[in-house]
Amino acid sequence: QVQLVESGGGLVQAGGSLRLSCTTSGGSFSRNAMGWFRQAPGKEREFVAAINWISSLTYYADSVKGRLTISRDNAKNTVYLQMNNLKPEDTAVYYCASRAVYYGDYSAASSYNYWGQGTQVTVSP
């Protein structure tokens, strides 16, 4: 049973920082690529960042480039999302996701097989 558990969300003022964590368990085959997505109220889920677990190549949405950084820790089976210079428009529920396929479009939510429960990030003006 593959499980993804996110943590690290919270309330922060604009310009502040947060670090989200996503710890995986069960089936290392399922995390050849991992991604972060977010969903704001009334909006569709959108891609934020992804990492190829094998090569560590990273991919970002244009809206977060230079502010958010995805990384992974093999020993801890954990992927992180370091979020700096946060803006009110970053407010959303953030989801961690994993997939067995390590090639292809990393921004496609439909390509991910497993999802975490989500963690709320709220950025006040």
N, C-alpha and C positions, 0 to 999 in steps of 0.2 A: 504494500500500500504506500503510494507516494504521497507525501504530505509537505506542504509549504506553509511556514508560519512567519508572518511579518510582525515587526515591532518597530518602535521608534517614532511613531507619529505623535502629533501634539499641536499645541497652539504656540505660534511664534509671531513676533512683529516683523513687518516688512524690513528686509535687509538682513534678517537673522538667518540662522542655519539649523538644519536638522540632519540626522543620519538615520536612514531606514535600514533595517536588516531583514533578511529573509533566509531562514534556515530550512534546509531540505532534509528529508529522510526517506529511505526506501527507494531503491532503483536508481543507481548512478547513471544508468543509460538514459534516464528521463531528463537529464539536465545538461545535455550537450550545448544547449543555448538557453539562456535565461533572460527574462525581460522584466521591465517595470512599465506598467500602464497606470493611467489615472482616469477617474470619472468624476466630473463635477456635477452638481445638481442640475437636472434638465439637459445634460449634454451626453453625447456618446462617449464611450470609453476610447481613450486615445493613447497612442504609443508615446513613451517617454525615453526609454533607453534599453539597450540590450547588450549582452556580452556573449561571445563564443567561448564556452568553458575551456575548450582545448587550446585555442590560440590566444585567448584573451583579447581578441579584437573587439572593439566597442563601437556602438552605433547610437546616435542621439537624434531626437526630434530637434528641428531648427530652433524651436522656442526655448529650449533648455541648454543649448550648447554654450559652454563657457561658465555655466552656473551649477550644473548637476554633473556628477561623476559616478559611473557605475564601476564596481570592482568586485572581485571574488576572493574568497579564502578557501583553498582546497581542503586544508586540514579541518576546517570547521564546517565544511559543506554549506557555506553561507555566502550570499551575494548582498552587497551593500549599495545604497544610493545616497551619496553625500550631496546634500542640497545646500547651496550657499546663495547669498543675495536673494532670498526668497521674495516673491511678489504676491500680492493678493490674488492674482489670477492663477497662482499655483495651488490654491485651495481646492482640494479634491480628496476622494478616497483613492489611495494608492495600492495597487495590486501587484504582487509578484507572480510570475508565471514561468513555466519551464516547458521545454519540448525536447524530444529526442533528435530531431533534425537540426543539424548545425549549419546548413546552408540555406539559401533562399532569402525571402523577404522577412527580415526580423521585426518589421513593424506591423505585421498582420496578426491581429489577435487570434484569428481563427486557426493559425498554425501552431498555437501552444496547446499542450495537452493537459497541463495541470495548473491550478490556480490557488493562490492563498485566499484568505478570508477578507483581506483588505485592512488598511490602517488609515485613519483620518489625519489629514494634514490641513490645518487652518492657519492662514496668514492674515493677520490684521493690518490695516493701513497704518 
